[in-house]
Amino acid sequence: MKIQTETEGDWLTVFSLSGELDAYTAPQFQESLAETFDRDLVWILVDLGQVEYIDSVALGILLGGAKRANERDGDLAVVCQRANVLKVFDISGTRELLNVCEDRGQAQRLLEQRRAMAMARNKRGGQ
Amino acid sequence: MAEAGVLELKVPCDPRYISVVRLVVAGMGAQAGLTVDDIDDMKVAVSEACTNTIDHAFAAEESGSVSEPILIRFSPRPAELRVEVEDVGQGFEPDRVQLDLSQPPSVEGGLGLYLIHQLADSVQVQSAPGSGTKVIMTKRAAR
């Protein structure tokens, strides 16, 4: 598995993963995700476009990441087109929880909207 | 010795080998005439069974002890693949593991076994405390 990380617009962390995400490789991604939270970056896009396989270990890490982002007023979205990977999201009932989108543009727009809503909430709360 | 057509694989109890097991699932699934989608389902089911073994079979043993290998038996039949994942670990009382298959588990634990049940056409779990565990999964070719 390969992991590429980039930051877009000072707020969004994009992980582009390729290969297989299982009990052996997924912990590597978990470490990268933890480092991102350590730097107070809470808006995460995980692009699984080049990922051929995921299982429950990967799902657990993604769900943990989404929970941690939500607790800190951020969010996580997943990009995925492969039918076999989408099937794992579908049968585990995690497609909505993980904001699974068909392409990166859609995922980025969703996170932009959520961020605008979070900023508006914080503004109201601060008044 | 394995019966004709049956392939037995002894895999170290280590997650680095699960991807190798998936390659064998693909080969044996193709021999049995499963579709690509069926094979993808079985890859996840068998991987989850191996992950469960690695996580739980020898979990209570003293640290530093060597885990015994996982025995995986592939039995391709016409339009059907049966895979057994067996360990000689600590085992468990199957009646004590409650699994509601009507919906995905809300807690993180149990997701692997839930996926196995959703993706294989039939699943049997044989286990007893102190006697290891055997998970038998069968996938039939889609018509």
Boltz contact constraints between the chains, C-beta under 6 A:
constraints:
  - contact:
      token1: [A, 20]
      token2: [B, 19]
      max_distance: 6.0
  - contact:
      token1: [A, 22]
      token2: [B, 18]
      max_distance: 6.0
  - contact:
      token1: [A, 23]
      token2: [B, 15]
      max_distance: 6.0
  - contact:
      token1: [A, 23]
      token2: [B, 51]
      max_distance: 6.0
  - contact:
      token1: [A, 24]
      token2: [B, 15]
      max_distance: 6.0
  - contact:
      token1: [A, 24]
      token2: [B, 16]
      max_distance: 6.0
  - contact:
      token1: [A, 55]
      token2: [B, 44]
      max_distance: 6.0
  - contact:
      token1: [A, 55]
      token2: [B, 47]
      max_distance: 6.0
  - contact:
      token1: [A, 55]
      token2: [B, 48]
      max_distance: 6.0
  - contact:
      token1: [A, 56]
      token2: [B, 48]
      max_distance: 6.0
  - contact:
      token1: [A, 56]
      token2: [B, 111]
      max_distance: 6.0
  - contact:
      token1: [A, 56]
      token2: [B, 112]
      max_distance: 6.0
  - contact:
      token1: [A, 56]
      token2: [B, 115]
      max_distance: 6.0
  - contact:
      token1: [A, 60]
      token2: [B, 108]
      max_distance: 6.0
  - contact:
      token1: [A, 84]
      token2: [B, 40]
      max_distance: 6.0
  - contact:
      token1: [A, 91]
      token2: [B, 118]
      max_distance: 6.0
  - contact:
      token1: [A, 92]
      token2: [B, 104]
      max_distance: 6.0
  - contact:
      token1: [A, 93]
      token2: [B, 104]
      max_distance: 6.0
